[in-house]
Amino acid sequence: MRIILAIQYDGKNFCGWQVQPEMRTVQQTIEEAIFKLTGEKCTVTASGRTDSGVHALCQIAHFDIEKNIPAEKYSFALNTLLPEDVKIIYSAKAPKDFHARFSAKKKTYCYTFYLSDVALPLYEPYAQQIDKANVKLMQEGAKYIEGEHDFACFLASNSSVKDSVRTVYSCKVKQSKNLITVTVCGNGFLYNMVRTIAGTLLFVGQGKLLPEEVKKIIEGKTRNHIGKTMPAKGLMLKKVYYSGIKLPKIY
């Protein structure tokens, strides 16, 4: 039986999603809980691998198991074995052809900044401190990121990806009091792409780039003049979209 999981986790004390030797990861933590519950060793496959320090409001994953436990009961049962910083918020039986990664149609990520002259203890684990930013300029720059482009300019220098063409359905910048969020929805993302988009838009908001220069940077397909890759702590996987799959509405 194939089980689908919706998972929420605080990434600050995890070395990312994927299992790594002698490292605390989300995948390993969940797989160990499944083994304790069922006695079966299973591989939990996620919609994508989040990096060390990245959070997830609703990561989607699946695993195959023979144990005869009702699919909807796995969330409650596993949560009794999981630590406080990762929980299963939903479980269900998945169609046989469902694959958490390959069946995904699009994803939404959110990067958060907070405006402050000092580092604030309650914000620091989940957002990046900045002292200033013009949100209207950031919004103008974000428009150039939307659409289908070759995003080679955001490709990490150590990446082995051959095709850097992606479609960004929306890129929005909003401010609520002292919080500024950059929310990006696309059919897929390059390694560190969203964090670099956030850094580039921050450069725009701080007057280091003109909004229209974002278009030139993308067309140039090089990493020259792009913003910094922002720290992982401000990034959150917000939502993964599928066709014909019912998921909890927690967004």
N, C-alpha and C positions, 0 to 999 in steps of 0.2 A: 504494500500500500504506500502510495506517495502522499506525504503530508506537507501542506503549505503552512509557513509560519510568518507572522508579522512581528517584528522584533524592534524594541526600542532600547537604546543603550547610550550611556554617558561614556564617551570615548577617552576621557582624560587619563584613565589608568589602564588603557588597553594599548597594545602595540599593533593596532589595526585589526582588521577582520581575519585575515588568513593565518592559518596555523604556521608557527615558526618555532624552531627548536628553542627550548628554555625561555620562551617569551609568553606573556599572558595575552591571549588574543580572544576575540569574541567567538570565532568559530570553534576553537578548542574548548572554551568554557561551555558552550551549548552542547557540543558533542559529548563531553564528559558527563553532563547532566543526563543526556539521553541514555548513555551507557549505564549510569547508576539506576535509572528508572526501569530500563528494559533488559539490560544484559546484552544488548546488541551494539556492535560498533557500526556507526553510521557516519557518512560524510554529509555535512550540511552545506548546501550550495546556495550562495547568496546572489542577489541581482547584480552585485558588483562588490569589489573589495575596497572598503574604506581604509584610509591610511591611519597611522598612529595618531591618536588625539582627535580624530574626526567623530562626530556624534551622529546618531540616527534617530529621527522621530519615528520612522516606520520603514525599516529595512525588511525586504521580503526574501525568504529563503525556502528551500524544500529539502526533504530527505526521504529515503525509502526505508521501510521497516516491515518486518513480518509480525511483530507483536500485535496481538488482538486487543488494542485499546482504542476506544472511540476517538476519532480524529480531533473532535472539538474538546476533548479532555486533556490533550497534551499541554495546552497553555497553562492550565491550573497545576497539573502535576509537575511540569518542569519548573514552574516558578517557585515551588517549595524547595527546589534544589539549587536554584540559581542565585548569584549574589545580587546585592541591591542595585548595582549599576548596569544590569542587563535583565530584561524581562520579556516574556512572550505575551503580547497583547491580544493575539488571535491565533487560532489553529483550526485547520479544516482539511478534509480530504481533497486532494488535488486531482484534476484529470490526469490520465496516464501520460499524455503528451505535454503536460505542463513542465516548463523549466524556468526556474526563477531568473536566470540570466538571459537565456535565448528567447524567452517568450515576452520579455519586457519591451514595451513600445516606446516609452519615454520616461525620464526621471526629472525630478525637481530638487535642486540644491539651494541652500540659503547660506549666505555669508553675512555675519553680523559684526558691525563696528559699534563702539560706544564713545561718545564725546565726553572727555574729561581731562582735566589738567593733571590728575593723579590716577594711578592704577587702583581700581576699586575691587576689593576682594570678592564681592559677590558677582561681579561681571567677568573677572579675569579668566575663569576656566572656560567660558563659553563665547567670548567676544574679544575683538582686538581694539585696544585703546587707540584713539586718535585725538588730536587737539582741535582740528578744524576740518571742514569739508563743505563745499557748496553742492548741495543735493541736486539743484536744478541743472548744474553743469554735468553732474554724474548721470542724470537721466537723459540728457542729450547724447552723451557718449554711449550710453547703453543701447540706444536705437541702432547704432551701426553694428552691433554684435548679433542682432536678430537676423534670421534667415540662414540659408545654406551657404557655407563658406569653407574654404580651405583654411583651417585654423592652425597652420604650421607655426605661426608666430607664438602660439601658446604651448607648443610642443616642448616637453622637458628635454634638456640636452642629452640625457641618458636614455631616452625612450627609443624603443625598437619598432614602434608603430609605423607602418608603411603608408597607410591611408589616413590623412588628417582632415578629411572632409567630414563635417558634421552639420546638423541642422539645429539651430537654436530657435525654438518656437517663441520664447519670450525672455526678455532680460529687463527686469524692473528694479528700480531703486526707490525705496520709501524711507521716510523718517518718522519716528514716533518718539517725541520728547528727545532723549539723548541717544536713542538707538537708530542706527542707519543699517538697513538690510538690503543686500543685493541678492535677488532671487532669480535663478536661471533655470529654465526648463528646456530640455533638448532630447534628441533621440540617442544621445551618447556623448561622452566627454573624454577628452584626452587626459593623461595623467597630470594632475595639478592644474587642469584647465580652469576650473571655477575659481580656485584660489588666485590664479594669475589674472583672470578677468576682474576679480575684486580689487586686486592691487593696481591694475591699470585704470579702473574707474576712480579709484582713490586718487591717483595721480591727476586725473582730470579735475576732480573735486578740489584739489589743493593747488590748482593752477600750474602744475608741472607739464600738463599736456592740454591742448585744445580738444574739445569734443570731436571735431572733424578729423583730428589726427588718429583717432581710433580706427577709422575706415582705412587710412593710409597704412597703418601698422598691419592690419589684416591683409590688405592687398600686397604688402611687401613680403609677407610670409617669412619674416625673420624675427628674432627675439630682440632686435635693436629697438630701443626706446619704450619697450613695454614696462608696465609697473612691476613691482616686486611680487613674488609668490608669497601670499600672506600666510601667517602661521595656521596650522591645522585646527587649532582650538575654536576658531570662529566659524568653521564649516559644519553644516548639518545636512545629511540626506533627509529630505522632507517627505518625498512621495515617489513611489514607483507605479507606473501605469501598465495595466494589462487589458486585453480584450476578453470579455466573458468571464472574468474572475471577480468574485465579490470580496471586497476588502473592507475592513472597518473604517468608519468615517471619524478620524481623530485629528484631522488637520485643521 
